[in-house]
């Protein structure tokens, strides 16, 4: 028997987005319930527990800015926070702001249907419950639907299989085991050095090498943290206006304006500093191929320095896409791991994987026996979690149908035909091209202000206009086309999912400019929305 109840807002997901959304809406005296499929809060940081899992944004900036008290009381321990520390932080937030009483764990939203007559959503969960809600907020995250390729014979494999994006809470012991890792994106690049320390033999299957830069991770200097805390208001304000949602600006001159010696000195300095700031060393790296080639050549030279075997070094060098058109990875000892005697690299472009059998997997040229296979094959990014539930809007329009040729949104916040449904960090917003926490806070605050606007005026319905959505999609595509982004087969375009439409999903015009656009839309009476 399905139970029915009524709330003001259903929020789907209890990661950074869902927790802050709940906190903001509670402050507006709205009745909110959050549904989370995991058995704990934390979103991506609940699921991604693989060895080496770590954020590529520095701790003090990968944190909420809404509470000065929280900023002052939380003590980060490392330059780049590891998964357990981020999860501890989010659990602390859930407790400190008394959020758990409105969160229902181990509950997945399977269906949401808009009732035109009542201006209300009917949300169904996998527990057989139906909930009526005036508003639905999808806080499902950009990287939450793990992708495991469907190889022949996988079900016959006698060993263990894991995906980095749904790692067992108790961890995995690789001691003395023969391990295969498939995939060398961010997760693979973080996990491989850690697995190599334990495994008897590690074989890495790489389709496309990634550009990776050293993290230079270390314990946080207490004096530095003290200084950050003293200047948090200015630091956050700077980040809100920057292109990346981080408190620094990229280079202002072009790479071609610098001499070879100047460029090398700049790249060396940023390589030594660590982190992906090197990708913004010059103003034209993401728009000018010649300039980008100078950074690619520099990273290639660093791979040669790090890797002893020239043939392995060559396999590890990306040759067919520009730097930053796939997310730059931030690593600890990744390239040097290939110098270990127990680690080998297989290029699956030259020797594709043809399938599994009970002992391991086969490529076109060889057979490999494994005790464990780890898929570090990424996610159905940005849209996977939104298209998972069966969502139908006004007049029975399905979201899968509306997005059949790729995601379409207005501002990445709303989509035509789905009134009173809002997306946090959705396709068409800066999201994955920025500091995700900055992007999330901006969206949560915009949505909560928008709902306050509706509630204060007794309005019942907010819906994006077709022409506004068309204009925004054209703008997002136009900006992407003015860059090098479209030249890579990246998950930004959905290229890692067979059959997924190729469309550049994030807004590449910069976080500060995007925030100004959203603010202007609101100031103009929510231009591009029909409010009734």
N, C-alpha and C positions, 0 to 999 in steps of 0.2 A: 504494500500500500504506500502511495507516495504522500509524504507530508507536505503541507503547503504553509508558507509563511511569507510575510511581506517586509521588505526593508527599503531604505532609500537608495542604497548603492551596493552592488556586488562588485568586489575587486577580485580579479583572478591573478593569483601569484603572490608569494610572500617573501620576495627578495628585496633588494634596495628600493625598487619602485613601489611594491605593494605595501611595505611597512610605512614608508613616508606618506603614501596616499591615504592610508588608514588614519595616521596621526593627524594630517591636515583636515580631513573630512570630519573626524571626531570633534575637532576644534570648532567646526561650523555646526555642531549639534545635529549632524546627520547620522542616521542609523545605518551602520556599515557592517557587512560581513565579508571576510576574506577567505577564499578557498585556495588551498595549497595541496598539490598532489603528494609532496614529500611528507615525511613524518617529523620534519623540523623546518624552521624558517631558514632563510639564507639564499634561496633561489639558486643561481648558478654556483654559488660557493657552498651550497649544501650538497650538490651532485658531483661537482668536479673535485674529487678528493685524491686524484692520482698522484703518484710520487712526483715531487717537484712543482706541484700546482702553486702558482704565485701570480699576483697581479703585476702588470707591466706599467702601472702608474704608481708614483711614489705614495707611500702610506698617508702622509699628512694631507695629500690632495685627494686621495681616494677615500673620502669620508664625507659625512653629512656636514653642511654648513648651517642648517636651520636652528641649531641650538648652541649658543656660545658656551653653555655649561658643559654640554657633551664634548665640545672641542677641547675644553680645558681639562676635563677629568680623564679622558681616555689617553693612555700612554702607549703609543706605537713602539715596537721594539726593533724593527728592521726597516731599511730604506724602502725595499719592496715587500709588501706584506704577503706572507704565505697564506694558503687557504685556511688553515686552522685559526690563524689570528683574525682573518676577516670574518669567519663564521662566529668566533667568540664576540667580536665587535657587534655583529648584527643580533646575536642573542642578547647581548647587553642592552642594545637599543630596544628590543622587544620587551624586555623586563622593565627598563628605566621609564618607558612611556606607557607601561601597562597595556601593551597591544595584544597580548596573547588571548585575552578573553573574547576578542572578535575574530580570531583566526581559527578556521576549521581545517586541521591537518588531514593528510591521507584522504583527501576529497578532491576528485577531479571533475571539472566542469565538462560535460559531454555535449551539451546542447544549450543554445540561447536563441529564443525567438521573440521578435518584437510584435506586440499587439497594437496595431494601428489605432483601433478604437479607444483603447485605454491609455495610449502613450506610455506603455509599460513593457518591460522585458520579463519573459518567463525563462528562468535559468534552471537547467536540470543537471544534477550531479550523478556520479557513478554509484552513489548510495541510494538512488531512487527518490531523492528529495527534489521538490520543485519550489523555487523561490521567486516571488514577484519583486521586481526592483524598478525604480524609476530610471536609474542610470546603471550602466555597466562600464567598468574600467578594466581594460586588458593590460595587466602589468606582468605579462608572461615572459618578458626578456627577449633579447635578440639572439642569444646563443643558448637555447634550452632544449631544442629537439635534436638529439644525437642521431647521426647518420651512420649506419653500418651497411657497407656495400653487400649486395646479395651474390656471393660467390657460390658456384656449384659445389655441392657436397659439404657445406659447412655443418649441416646437422649430423654428419657422420664422424666429425672430428672427435677423437677420444680425450683431448685435453681440455683446458679451461679457456674460455673466451671472455674478454672484458672490453668495454668501451670507456675511454677516459672520461666521457661526460656522464657516466652513471656508475661510478666506482663504488665497490663495497665499503660500507662504513668501517668494517673491521680491518680494511687494508688487504694487501696481497703480498705473500712472501715469495720472492723469486729465487731464494737461495738454492744454488745447485741446479737450477732449471734451464732448459733450452727455451728461449723466448723469441718470438717474432713480434715486431712492432710494425704495423702498417700505417703509414702517414707521418709526414714531417712538417705539419703546420705548428702553430703555437703550442698545442698540447704535447705533440710528439717531441718537439725540441726541448720542452721542459722535462718530460718524463724519461727520455732516452738516457741522459747522463746518470740519473738516479737508478734506473733499472740495471744499467751496465755495471754498477757497483756491486749488485747482488747476484745477477744471473751468471750461470756457468758459461753460457753462450748467448749472445744477443745478435739477431739478424734484423736489420732495418730495411724495410721495403719502401722506397721513395719513388713517387711519381714526379712531383715537381719540387725541386729544392727551394728553400725559403731564404730570403735575406735576413740574417740574424745578427744582432749586435750584443755586446756584453752588457750585463746588468750592472756589474761592479757592486753587487749587493753587499751590505755590511750592516752591523748593528747601528741604530740611529745614535748620533752624537747627542747626548742630553742637552748640551748648550745650543745646538742647532734647533732642537725641538722647542726649547724655551723661547728662542727668538721667533720661531714660526708662530707659537701660541700668542706671543705678545703682539704680533702683526697680522693675526688671522683676518680681521675685517678688511684690511687693504689687500691682502693676498687673495681673498675670495672675490672681492670686487674686480680685481685685475683679471682673474680667471673667467668671470662672467662675461667680460667684454673681449676676451681673446678668441682667436680662431679655433683653438683646440679645447677650450674649457680648462686650461691649465695656466698657472701663473707665470708664463713666459711667452715672449714673442719669438717667432722665427727670424732668420736673417732677412735683412732688407735689401741687400744687393744681390745681383744675379751671379750664378756660378761662372758665367762667361765673362763677367767684368773682372773677376779675380785672376791672378796669374796662377800657373801650375803650382808654384811654391806656396802661394797664399792658400790655395784650395787644400793642398796636402796638409798644411799646418792647421787649418780649420778642422778638417776631418779627423786628424790625429788627436786634436784637443778634445773633440766631442766623443771620439771612440774611447779615449782615456777616461772621460767623465762617466760614460755608460748611459744606457737608456736610449729611447728612440728619438731624442732631440736632434740627432744627426740627420734625420729625415727632413728637418726644417732648417738646415744649415744655411741654405740660400733660398731666395724668394721664388725662384723659378723651377725648383727641382721637380714639382709635380705637373708642370705645364710644358717644359722644354726637354725634349729627348736628349739633345746633346749635353745639356747640363746634368741631367739624370745619369747619363752614361759615365760622367766623371765620378759620381758617388758609387755606382755599380763597380767600376774598375778598382776603386779604393777597397771596397768590401771584398772583392775577388782576391786582392793582394793580401788581405788579412786572413782569408781562408788558406792561401798558400803558406803563410807564415805558421798557421796553427796546425795544419794537417801534414803529417810526415810523408804519406804516400801520394805522389802527384796524380795518380789515376783516381784515387778517392777524392782528392781535393777538387779535381775537375768535375766529378759527378755532383759535388755539393754546390757548385756555382750556378746560380740562376742565370740563364742566358736569353730567355724568351719573353721577359716582361720587365718593365722598369721598377726601380726601387719604390716602395710605398704604395704601388698599385695593388699589391696584396699587403695586408698588415705586416709591418716590420715586426719580427720576433725579438724578444729580449731574453737572453739565455745566460746560464752559468755553465761554462766548460763544454758547450755543445760540440763545437768543431773538434776540440782536443779529445773528446770521447772516442773518435774514430781511430785514435792512435793506440787504443787498448787492444791487447791481443785477443780478447774475447768478443770483439765487436766487428761486424762486417756490414757492408752496405750493398743493397741490390737495387739497381735502377730498373723499375718496372716499365719504363717506356721502352727500354731495349728488350726486356724480358718480362712481358706481362704475366700477372697471376692468372692461371687458368682455372684453379679450383682447389678444394680441400679434399683430403681423404682422412681416414681414421688416425694416421700418424702425423699429419701436418699439412703443408700446402705445396702445390706444384706451380712453378712458373713455366713459361714456354721452353726454358733450357735446363731446368734442374728441379730436384725434389728436396724439400726441407722437412726434417722431423722436429716437432716442437711439443713441449709440455704445456706451454701457455702462448696464446696469441692475443695481443693487445691492439684494438682498433683505435688509432688516434686520427680518425677520419672526419672529425669536425661535425658540423651541424647543418640542418636545414635552416639557414640563418634568416632572421628577421621576420619571415612569414610562417615558418613551420608551426610554431606554437599558436599562431593566430588562426591557422587553417585546420588545426587538429579538431577542435570542437565543431559541431554542426551549427553554424551561426546563420540565422536568416533574419533579414531586416524588414523594412516596410514592403508591403505587397508580396511577401514571401520570397524576396530576392536573397539568394544564398551568397555568402561572402566568397566562397570558392568560385562561384560563377562570375561575380563582379570582378574578381582578380584573376580570371582564367588566363589573361595575357600578361600577367604581372601585377604587383600591388599598385593600387591607385589610392592616394590619400590627399587631403587638404592639410598641409603643414605637418604631415606625419601624425596628426592628432585625431583626425576624423575621416570617415569615408562616406561617400554619397550613398543614400539609401539605408543608412544604419543610424537612425536618430538616437540621441542620448547614449551613444556608445563612443568611448574615447580610448585612445591607445597611448601608452607611455613609451616614448622612444621608438615609435613605429617607423616603417619604411617611409622615406620622404622627409625624415628629420636627421640632424647631424649624428646622433647616437654613436655608432661604432667608430666614427672618425674623430671622436672627441673623448675627453674624460667622461666615461659613462655616468658617474655620480653627478657631475655638473649638469649633464643633459637630462638626467632623471629628475633632479630637483626643479629645473626650469619647467619641465612638462607637468609635473605634479602641481606646482604652484599655479601654472596657467589653467589647468583643468579645475582646480579647486576654486580659483577666482571666477571662472566661467560658471560653475555650478552655483556659486553665491549670487552671481548676477541674475541667473534664472530664478532662483528661489526668492530673492528679494523682490522681484517684479511679478511673482506669481505666474511665471512662464512654465510651460510643461514640456516643451520640445525644442531641441536644438539639432539642426541638420545642416551638413555642408551642402553648398550649391554645386551643381554639375560644372558650371563654368569656372568656379573657384578651384575645384579639383583639377579640371583640365589644365587650367593656367599654371597650377602648382606643379603638376607632373611635367609639363613642358619646361618649367623653370629648372626643376631638379635635373632633368635630362640635358638641358642646354648647358648648365654649369658643368656637369660630368663630361660632356663632349668637348668643353674648352680645356680639359685636363688630359692627363695620360691614363686616367683610371680605366677607361673602356678598352684599353689595349691588353689587359690581363684577363685570363680566365679565372676570376676570383669568386669567392663566396659573396662578395659585395654585389655581384651580378647574378648570383644563384648558379654559377657554372659547376659547382661541386655536386649538384643534385640532378641526375639524369631526368630529362623531360621538363625541368623547371624553366619557365620563360626567362630569357636573358633581358634583364632590365637593371640598370644601376640603381640600387635601392636607397643608399643614404644621400643626404643633402651635403654637397661638397663645397658650399659657399662660405663655410666658417661659422662657428658657434655664435660669436658676437653679433654677426650680421643677421643670423637666423633669429636670435632672441629679439633683436630690434623689430624684425618683421612681425613676429608673434605679438609683441607689445603694441605695435601700430594697428594690427587687426583688432585687438581688444579695445584700444582707445577709440577706434572708429565704429563702436557699437557692434563689434564682432562681424566685421565686413566678411562676406563670403559664407556666412551662416544664415539660415532662416530660423528665426526664433519665434515661437508662437505659443 
